[in-house]
Amino acid sequence: MPRPVLLDPQTLLAGYAAGFFPMADGQGTIRWYTADPRGIIPLDTFHVPRTLRSLINRPPQKGGFEVRIDHDFEATMRACQEDRREGTWINEEMIAAYVRLHRLGLAHSVEAWKGGRLAGGLYGVSLGAAFFGESMFHRQRDASKVALVHLVRRLRERGYQLLDTQTTTAHLRRFGCIEIPAEQYLSKLQAALRKECRW
């Protein structure tokens, strides 16, 4: 049975470090969850679909996206909330908690902008050499995919070891997302937490 969650930064980070993640249920109660098997994207085998490659580095003036890091974290999280209109697991309490983490430099967003508007993006939590991807959204085609590619580039450049996706989806599998047993995930997590990376 999932347990109710306190959303102060210390408790949130302790939960992530132990392999858990929080979600709100239909009544708004936030609880800890885990997954077995666990979804991860191995950074060394990340795959960019061929149909996306030409778009990644296309400049905004030629139809591409402008990628911004931590430009508007709260707007990104709220867009993820809106993207899951029915039965969303992101409530106001969670938004407030993650905005606090963001202000502490521990929660981050990768955003794709077009024409001065937020077109897509993702957010998650950075701890040690692990990044815990929480949610992504798009308002324009391929915007969230571009954000994901830029996230992985950043993680690789800065020596991260683990990109946690919690579960797998058909969408994430196109990028090389795999499932591993929870025991193996926890081993990778503990190794990543022993290393310090700068976001």
ChimeraX commands (.cxc) that place a marker at each C-alpha (Angstrom):
marker #1 position 0.00,0.00,0.00 radius 0.5
marker #1 position 1.51,3.36,-1.01 radius 0.5
marker #1 position 2.25,5.69,1.90 radius 0.5
marker #1 position 1.14,9.35,2.27 radius 0.5
marker #1 position 3.93,11.80,1.50 radius 0.5
marker #1 position 5.27,14.88,3.23 radius 0.5
marker #1 position 6.48,17.29,0.57 radius 0.5
marker #1 position 9.24,19.19,2.32 radius 0.5
marker #1 position 12.49,19.15,0.29 radius 0.5
marker #1 position 14.37,16.85,2.68 radius 0.5
marker #1 position 11.65,14.19,2.59 radius 0.5
marker #1 position 11.28,14.40,-1.19 radius 0.5
marker #1 position 14.99,13.95,-1.76 radius 0.5
marker #1 position 15.17,11.07,0.72 radius 0.5
marker #1 position 12.34,9.37,-1.18 radius 0.5
marker #1 position 14.08,9.71,-4.52 radius 0.5
marker #1 position 17.35,8.48,-3.03 radius 0.5
marker #1 position 15.54,5.34,-1.83 radius 0.5
marker #1 position 13.98,4.65,-5.25 radius 0.5
marker #1 position 10.50,6.08,-4.68 radius 0.5
marker #1 position 8.57,8.83,-6.44 radius 0.5
marker #1 position 5.42,10.74,-5.38 radius 0.5
marker #1 position 2.09,10.99,-7.19 radius 0.5
marker #1 position -1.32,12.36,-6.24 radius 0.5
marker #1 position -4.29,10.01,-6.46 radius 0.5
marker #1 position -7.78,10.88,-7.63 radius 0.5
marker #1 position -8.67,12.31,-4.21 radius 0.5
marker #1 position -5.58,14.51,-4.11 radius 0.5
marker #1 position -3.67,12.42,-1.56 radius 0.5
marker #1 position 0.02,12.24,-2.43 radius 0.5
marker #1 position 1.70,8.89,-1.90 radius 0.5
marker #1 position 5.04,7.24,-2.57 radius 0.5
marker #1 position 5.28,4.73,-5.38 radius 0.5
marker #1 position 7.95,2.56,-6.92 radius 0.5
marker #1 position 8.09,0.36,-10.01 radius 0.5
marker #1 position 9.40,-3.14,-10.67 radius 0.5
marker #1 position 10.59,-3.37,-13.37 radius 0.5
marker #1 position 11.86,0.20,-13.52 radius 0.5
marker #1 position 12.14,2.33,-16.66 radius 0.5
marker #1 position 15.46,3.98,-17.49 radius 0.5
marker #1 position 17.05,5.48,-20.59 radius 0.5
marker #1 position 20.69,4.31,-20.78 radius 0.5
marker #1 position 22.60,7.47,-21.64 radius 0.5
marker #1 position 25.24,5.65,-23.68 radius 0.5
marker #1 position 22.68,4.01,-25.98 radius 0.5
marker #1 position 20.18,6.86,-26.29 radius 0.5
marker #1 position 18.67,6.76,-29.78 radius 0.5
marker #1 position 17.44,9.76,-31.75 radius 0.5
marker #1 position 14.80,8.64,-34.28 radius 0.5
marker #1 position 15.82,9.40,-37.86 radius 0.5
marker #1 position 12.72,11.52,-38.44 radius 0.5
marker #1 position 13.77,13.84,-35.60 radius 0.5
marker #1 position 17.44,14.32,-36.43 radius 0.5
marker #1 position 17.02,17.14,-38.92 radius 0.5
marker #1 position 14.88,19.12,-36.49 radius 0.5
marker #1 position 17.17,18.98,-33.45 radius 0.5
marker #1 position 19.66,21.63,-34.51 radius 0.5
marker #1 position 17.40,23.61,-36.83 radius 0.5
marker #1 position 17.42,27.29,-35.78 radius 0.5
marker #1 position 14.13,28.92,-34.73 radius 0.5
marker #1 position 14.14,31.19,-37.77 radius 0.5
marker #1 position 14.06,28.07,-39.95 radius 0.5
marker #1 position 11.26,26.32,-38.12 radius 0.5
marker #1 position 13.17,24.83,-35.21 radius 0.5
marker #1 position 12.73,25.34,-31.49 radius 0.5
marker #1 position 14.61,27.55,-29.09 radius 0.5
marker #1 position 15.66,25.34,-26.16 radius 0.5
marker #1 position 15.84,27.00,-22.76 radius 0.5
marker #1 position 16.98,25.52,-19.46 radius 0.5
marker #1 position 15.10,26.47,-16.26 radius 0.5
marker #1 position 13.61,29.53,-17.95 radius 0.5
marker #1 position 10.09,28.97,-16.58 radius 0.5
marker #1 position 10.03,25.88,-14.40 radius 0.5
marker #1 position 6.57,26.46,-12.94 radius 0.5
marker #1 position 4.98,27.07,-16.35 radius 0.5
marker #1 position 6.54,23.83,-17.58 radius 0.5
marker #1 position 5.17,21.87,-14.64 radius 0.5
marker #1 position 1.72,23.41,-15.02 radius 0.5
marker #1 position 1.72,22.55,-18.72 radius 0.5
marker #1 position 2.49,18.93,-17.78 radius 0.5
marker #1 position -0.45,19.07,-15.38 radius 0.5
marker #1 position -2.77,20.43,-18.08 radius 0.5
marker #1 position -1.54,17.82,-20.56 radius 0.5
marker #1 position -3.07,15.14,-18.33 radius 0.5
marker #1 position -6.48,16.72,-17.85 radius 0.5
marker #1 position -8.20,13.50,-16.87 radius 0.5
marker #1 position -6.93,12.03,-13.60 radius 0.5
marker #1 position -3.75,14.06,-13.38 radius 0.5
marker #1 position -1.28,13.05,-10.66 radius 0.5
marker #1 position 0.16,16.58,-10.45 radius 0.5
marker #1 position -1.79,18.76,-8.02 radius 0.5
marker #1 position -1.21,22.21,-6.54 radius 0.5
marker #1 position 0.60,20.82,-3.51 radius 0.5
marker #1 position 3.05,19.01,-5.77 radius 0.5
marker #1 position 3.61,22.10,-7.90 radius 0.5
marker #1 position 4.45,24.15,-4.81 radius 0.5
marker #1 position 6.81,21.44,-3.55 radius 0.5
marker #1 position 8.73,21.11,-6.81 radius 0.5
marker #1 position 8.96,24.88,-7.25 radius 0.5
marker #1 position 10.67,24.89,-3.82 radius 0.5
marker #1 position 13.06,22.21,-5.04 radius 0.5
marker #1 position 13.69,24.25,-8.17 radius 0.5
marker #1 position 14.59,27.30,-6.11 radius 0.5
marker #1 position 17.07,25.12,-4.21 radius 0.5
marker #1 position 18.68,24.13,-7.53 radius 0.5
marker #1 position 17.46,20.52,-7.40 radius 0.5
marker #1 position 14.49,20.45,-9.80 radius 0.5
marker #1 position 14.94,21.52,-13.40 radius 0.5
marker #1 position 13.12,22.05,-16.66 radius 0.5
marker #1 position 14.18,21.72,-20.29 radius 0.5
marker #1 position 11.87,23.79,-22.46 radius 0.5
marker #1 position 11.22,24.10,-26.20 radius 0.5
marker #1 position 9.98,27.54,-27.23 radius 0.5
marker #1 position 8.66,28.77,-30.55 radius 0.5
marker #1 position 7.51,32.27,-31.41 radius 0.5
marker #1 position 7.98,33.37,-27.82 radius 0.5
marker #1 position 5.64,30.68,-26.52 radius 0.5
marker #1 position 6.31,27.54,-24.52 radius 0.5
marker #1 position 5.71,24.72,-27.01 radius 0.5
marker #1 position 6.84,21.70,-25.02 radius 0.5
marker #1 position 9.23,20.47,-22.40 radius 0.5
marker #1 position 9.90,18.31,-19.39 radius 0.5
marker #1 position 10.91,18.59,-15.75 radius 0.5
marker #1 position 12.57,16.40,-13.17 radius 0.5
marker #1 position 14.84,16.20,-10.16 radius 0.5
marker #1 position 18.65,16.09,-10.16 radius 0.5
marker #1 position 20.44,14.31,-7.34 radius 0.5
marker #1 position 24.06,13.24,-7.52 radius 0.5
marker #1 position 24.64,11.80,-10.99 radius 0.5
marker #1 position 20.97,10.80,-11.37 radius 0.5
marker #1 position 18.18,12.67,-13.10 radius 0.5
marker #1 position 14.63,11.59,-12.27 radius 0.5
marker #1 position 12.38,12.51,-15.18 radius 0.5
marker #1 position 8.91,13.35,-13.88 radius 0.5
marker #1 position 6.75,14.47,-16.78 radius 0.5
marker #1 position 6.78,15.96,-20.26 radius 0.5
marker #1 position 4.27,17.75,-22.47 radius 0.5
marker #1 position 3.89,19.22,-25.94 radius 0.5
marker #1 position 1.69,21.86,-27.49 radius 0.5
marker #1 position 3.42,21.60,-30.84 radius 0.5
marker #1 position 4.52,18.46,-32.60 radius 0.5
marker #1 position 7.97,17.16,-31.60 radius 0.5
marker #1 position 8.53,19.89,-28.98 radius 0.5
marker #1 position 8.84,17.46,-26.05 radius 0.5
marker #1 position 11.07,15.16,-28.12 radius 0.5
marker #1 position 13.47,18.02,-28.82 radius 0.5
marker #1 position 13.54,18.82,-25.10 radius 0.5
marker #1 position 14.35,15.17,-24.29 radius 0.5
marker #1 position 17.23,15.09,-26.76 radius 0.5
marker #1 position 18.68,18.26,-25.24 radius 0.5
marker #1 position 18.26,16.83,-21.74 radius 0.5
marker #1 position 20.26,13.74,-22.66 radius 0.5
marker #1 position 22.96,15.87,-24.29 radius 0.5
marker #1 position 23.27,17.90,-21.12 radius 0.5
marker #1 position 23.40,14.83,-18.87 radius 0.5
marker #1 position 26.08,13.22,-21.02 radius 0.5
marker #1 position 28.19,16.38,-21.13 radius 0.5
marker #1 position 28.10,16.71,-17.36 radius 0.5
marker #1 position 28.85,13.12,-16.48 radius 0.5
marker #1 position 25.46,11.90,-15.27 radius 0.5
marker #1 position 25.05,8.14,-14.98 radius 0.5
marker #1 position 21.32,7.51,-14.62 radius 0.5
marker #1 position 18.19,8.83,-16.35 radius 0.5
marker #1 position 15.17,7.42,-14.54 radius 0.5
marker #1 position 11.83,7.38,-16.38 radius 0.5
marker #1 position 9.96,5.37,-13.70 radius 0.5
marker #1 position 8.08,3.32,-16.30 radius 0.5
marker #1 position 8.36,2.76,-20.05 radius 0.5
marker #1 position 6.02,3.85,-22.82 radius 0.5
marker #1 position 5.99,3.20,-26.55 radius 0.5
marker #1 position 7.06,6.84,-27.00 radius 0.5
marker #1 position 10.10,6.47,-24.71 radius 0.5
marker #1 position 11.08,3.11,-26.16 radius 0.5
marker #1 position 11.72,4.87,-29.48 radius 0.5
marker #1 position 14.58,6.64,-27.71 radius 0.5
marker #1 position 16.03,3.48,-26.18 radius 0.5
marker #1 position 14.12,3.33,-22.89 radius 0.5
marker #1 position 14.33,-0.09,-21.28 radius 0.5
marker #1 position 13.02,-1.87,-18.19 radius 0.5
marker #1 position 15.34,-3.31,-15.57 radius 0.5
marker #1 position 14.59,-5.19,-12.31 radius 0.5
marker #1 position 14.12,-2.97,-9.27 radius 0.5
marker #1 position 17.14,-4.54,-7.58 radius 0.5
marker #1 position 19.35,-3.61,-10.52 radius 0.5
marker #1 position 17.86,-0.12,-10.61 radius 0.5
marker #1 position 18.64,0.44,-6.92 radius 0.5
marker #1 position 22.23,-0.64,-7.50 radius 0.5
marker #1 position 22.59,1.86,-10.35 radius 0.5
marker #1 position 20.91,4.54,-8.26 radius 0.5
marker #1 position 23.23,4.10,-5.31 radius 0.5
marker #1 position 26.26,4.28,-7.62 radius 0.5
marker #1 position 24.92,7.47,-9.20 radius 0.5
marker #1 position 24.25,9.06,-5.81 radius 0.5
marker #1 position 27.90,8.58,-4.83 radius 0.5
marker #1 position 28.96,10.91,-7.64 radius 0.5
marker #1 position 28.33,14.65,-7.68 radius 0.5
marker #1 position 27.33,16.28,-10.96 radius 0.5
marker #1 position 26.70,19.93,-11.66 radius 0.5
marker #1 position 23.43,20.58,-13.47 radius 0.5
marker link #1:1,2 radius 0.2
marker link #1:2,3 radius 0.2
marker link #1:3,4 radius 0.2
marker link #1:4,5 radius 0.2
marker link #1:5,6 radius 0.2
marker link #1:6,7 radius 0.2
marker link #1:7,8 radius 0.2
marker link #1:8,9 radius 0.2
marker link #1:9,10 radius 0.2
marker link #1:10,11 radius 0.2
marker link #1:11,12 radius 0.2
marker link #1:12,13 radius 0.2
marker link #1:13,14 radius 0.2
marker link #1:14,15 radius 0.2
marker link #1:15,16 radius 0.2
marker link #1:16,17 radius 0.2
marker link #1:17,18 radius 0.2
marker link #1:18,19 radius 0.2
marker link #1:19,20 radius 0.2
marker link #1:20,21 radius 0.2
marker link #1:21,22 radius 0.2
marker link #1:22,23 radius 0.2
marker link #1:23,24 radius 0.2
marker link #1:24,25 radius 0.2
marker link #1:25,26 radius 0.2
marker link #1:26,27 radius 0.2
marker link #1:27,28 radius 0.2
marker link #1:28,29 radius 0.2
marker link #1:29,30 radius 0.2
marker link #1:30,31 radius 0.2
marker link #1:31,32 radius 0.2
marker link #1:32,33 radius 0.2
marker link #1:33,34 radius 0.2
marker link #1:34,35 radius 0.2
marker link #1:35,36 radius 0.2
marker link #1:36,37 radius 0.2
marker link #1:37,38 radius 0.2
marker link #1:38,39 radius 0.2
marker link #1:39,40 radius 0.2
marker link #1:40,41 radius 0.2
marker link #1:41,42 radius 0.2
marker link #1:42,43 radius 0.2
marker link #1:43,44 radius 0.2
marker link #1:44,45 radius 0.2
marker link #1:45,46 radius 0.2
marker link #1:46,47 radius 0.2
marker link #1:47,48 radius 0.2
marker link #1:48,49 radius 0.2
marker link #1:49,50 radius 0.2
marker link #1:50,51 radius 0.2
marker link #1:51,52 radius 0.2
marker link #1:52,53 radius 0.2
marker link #1:53,54 radius 0.2
marker link #1:54,55 radius 0.2
marker link #1:55,56 radius 0.2
marker link #1:56,57 radius 0.2
marker link #1:57,58 radius 0.2
marker link #1:58,59 radius 0.2
marker link #1:59,60 radius 0.2
marker link #1:60,61 radius 0.2
marker link #1:61,62 radius 0.2
marker link #1:62,63 radius 0.2
marker link #1:63,64 radius 0.2
marker link #1:64,65 radius 0.2
marker link #1:65,66 radius 0.2
marker link #1:66,67 radius 0.2
marker link #1:67,68 radius 0.2
marker link #1:68,69 radius 0.2
marker link #1:69,70 radius 0.2
marker link #1:70,71 radius 0.2
marker link #1:71,72 radius 0.2
marker link #1:72,73 radius 0.2
marker link #1:73,74 radius 0.2
marker link #1:74,75 radius 0.2
marker link #1:75,76 radius 0.2
marker link #1:76,77 radius 0.2
marker link #1:77,78 radius 0.2
marker link #1:78,79 radius 0.2
marker link #1:79,80 radius 0.2
marker link #1:80,81 radius 0.2
marker link #1:81,82 radius 0.2
marker link #1:82,83 radius 0.2
marker link #1:83,84 radius 0.2
marker link #1:84,85 radius 0.2
marker link #1:85,86 radius 0.2
marker link #1:86,87 radius 0.2
marker link #1:87,88 radius 0.2
marker link #1:88,89 radius 0.2
marker link #1:89,90 radius 0.2
marker link #1:90,91 radius 0.2
marker link #1:91,92 radius 0.2
marker link #1:92,93 radius 0.2
marker link #1:93,94 radius 0.2
marker link #1:94,95 radius 0.2
marker link #1:95,96 radius 0.2
marker link #1:96,97 radius 0.2
marker link #1:97,98 radius 0.2
marker link #1:98,99 radius 0.2
marker link #1:99,100 radius 0.2
marker link #1:100,101 radius 0.2
marker link #1:101,102 radius 0.2
marker link #1:102,103 radius 0.2
marker link #1:103,104 radius 0.2
marker link #1:104,105 radius 0.2
marker link #1:105,106 radius 0.2
marker link #1:106,107 radius 0.2
marker link #1:107,108 radius 0.2
marker link #1:108,109 radius 0.2
marker link #1:109,110 radius 0.2
marker link #1:110,111 radius 0.2
marker link #1:111,112 radius 0.2
marker link #1:112,113 radius 0.2
marker link #1:113,114 radius 0.2
marker link #1:114,115 radius 0.2
marker link #1:115,116 radius 0.2
marker link #1:116,117 radius 0.2
marker link #1:117,118 radius 0.2
marker link #1:118,119 radius 0.2
marker link #1:119,120 radius 0.2
marker link #1:120,121 radius 0.2
marker link #1:121,122 radius 0.2
marker link #1:122,123 radius 0.2
marker link #1:123,124 radius 0.2
marker link #1:124,125 radius 0.2
marker link #1:125,126 radius 0.2
marker link #1:126,127 radius 0.2
marker link #1:127,128 radius 0.2
marker link #1:128,129 radius 0.2
marker link #1:129,130 radius 0.2
marker link #1:130,131 radius 0.2
marker link #1:131,132 radius 0.2
marker link #1:132,133 radius 0.2
marker link #1:133,134 radius 0.2
marker link #1:134,135 radius 0.2
marker link #1:135,136 radius 0.2
marker link #1:136,137 radius 0.2
marker link #1:137,138 radius 0.2
marker link #1:138,139 radius 0.2
marker link #1:139,140 radius 0.2
marker link #1:140,141 radius 0.2
marker link #1:141,142 radius 0.2
marker link #1:142,143 radius 0.2
marker link #1:143,144 radius 0.2
marker link #1:144,145 radius 0.2
marker link #1:145,146 radius 0.2
marker link #1:146,147 radius 0.2
marker link #1:147,148 radius 0.2
marker link #1:148,149 radius 0.2
marker link #1:149,150 radius 0.2
marker link #1:150,151 radius 0.2
marker link #1:151,152 radius 0.2
marker link #1:152,153 radius 0.2
marker link #1:153,154 radius 0.2
marker link #1:154,155 radius 0.2
marker link #1:155,156 radius 0.2
marker link #1:156,157 radius 0.2
marker link #1:157,158 radius 0.2
marker link #1:158,159 radius 0.2
marker link #1:159,160 radius 0.2
marker link #1:160,161 radius 0.2
marker link #1:161,162 radius 0.2
marker link #1:162,163 radius 0.2
marker link #1:163,164 radius 0.2
marker link #1:164,165 radius 0.2
marker link #1:165,166 radius 0.2
marker link #1:166,167 radius 0.2
marker link #1:167,168 radius 0.2
marker link #1:168,169 radius 0.2
marker link #1:169,170 radius 0.2
marker link #1:170,171 radius 0.2
marker link #1:171,172 radius 0.2
marker link #1:172,173 radius 0.2
marker link #1:173,174 radius 0.2
marker link #1:174,175 radius 0.2
marker link #1:175,176 radius 0.2
marker link #1:176,177 radius 0.2
marker link #1:177,178 radius 0.2
marker link #1:178,179 radius 0.2
marker link #1:179,180 radius 0.2
marker link #1:180,181 radius 0.2
marker link #1:181,182 radius 0.2
marker link #1:182,183 radius 0.2
marker link #1:183,184 radius 0.2
marker link #1:184,185 radius 0.2
marker link #1:185,186 radius 0.2
marker link #1:186,187 radius 0.2
marker link #1:187,188 radius 0.2
marker link #1:188,189 radius 0.2
marker link #1:189,190 radius 0.2
marker link #1:190,191 radius 0.2
marker link #1:191,192 radius 0.2
marker link #1:192,193 radius 0.2
marker link #1:193,194 radius 0.2
marker link #1:194,195 radius 0.2
marker link #1:195,196 radius 0.2
marker link #1:196,197 radius 0.2
marker link #1:197,198 radius 0.2
marker link #1:198,199 radius 0.2
view
